[in-house]
Amino acid sequence: MEVVKQISELKKVLKPLRGHSKSVSLVPTMGALHQGHIHLVKQARHESDLVVVSIFVNPIQFNNPSDLAQYPRTLSADLKLLEDAGVDLVFVPENSEMYPSEVQVAFRFGALEEVLEGAFRPGHFNGVAIVVSKLFHIIQPDLAYFGQKDLQQVSVIRRLVKDLQFDLQVRVVPTVRETDGLALSSRNLRLSPEQRLQALSLYKCLESAKSELLKGNAWFDTKKQLEGGFDHSKELRLEYLELVDLDDFRPAEKRKPELKQGICIAAYVGEVRLIDNIILD
Ligand code: PAF
C-alpha cells in the first residue's frame, strides 16, 4: 500500500495504471476509520482494480470550529486498517495541498441544502461539494463510494455528479451498526460509556417511528410523541426528526408508500452531534 501526500505524486502513480485500463475506485474519508468505512473499501475492492482511499479532515465543511478541532484523528490505526483491507493507495494531503489559496467558487443545491443538515449546518454541503469535486478531478475515479448514514450528503453528491457530468458511478453502501443498533460513526469515539448508551436513543427513535408509520399511524402524532421522549436536557438534545421524500429531502407530512421516503434524525449527545436515518421500504 502506498501512502502519498501530494497531488503531483498521486497523479504520477495513477497515470500509468490508467493507461493499462485499470478501473479506479475512490473512497473519500475524513479518517478515524471504523468498520463502516471498511465496508465501503471492501465493496470497492470487489468492484475495481485499484482502490484509492483519501483521508482528509476537510476544514471548510465544518461550520463549528470546536467540532473541527475535536474531530478524531487516528492516522496510524487508519493506515493499518486500510492495509489489512487491501487498499492500494492512500491520499493524505495537508490543508495547504488541498487549499493552496482560499476557495472562491461556491455550490448551491437549491431546496436540498435548505433542510435538515443544510439548515442546521450552513455551508456544510458547499464544503463537501468543493472537496469531493477536487478529489474527483485529481483522482478521476470510475467509481466513488459513500455511506448511507450520510443520506442527504449522498443526494448532494449525486446532484454534483449529474450537474458537472463527472464520468463516474456513485455507489452507496448501507449503514453499518453495532449489534445494539448504534450506527458506526467516527464521532462515536468521543462518547463516554454513559453517552454511548444515550446515543442509542437515535436508532430506537427511528425504529419506533418506522414501525408506527408502517402500522398506519399519522406522522404528526408519531413525531410529537417521539420528540417528547427526548429530555431536551444538555445531555441528549434532539435537533430534528423528520420524515422526508428522498428525491428532494423536503420534510413530508405523511407516509406516501408510492414514494421513496426516509426518516432522518440529528441529536446532540453531550457535545457530540450524531445523525442517523432509516429508509421506509
Ligand atoms: O462523509 C465524509 O466523511 C465527508 O463528508 C467526505 C465525503 C469525505 C468529504 O469530506
Residues whose N, C-alpha, C, O or C-beta is under 5 A from the ligand:
A	BS01	PAF	P28 T29 M30 F56 N58 V128 V131 D150
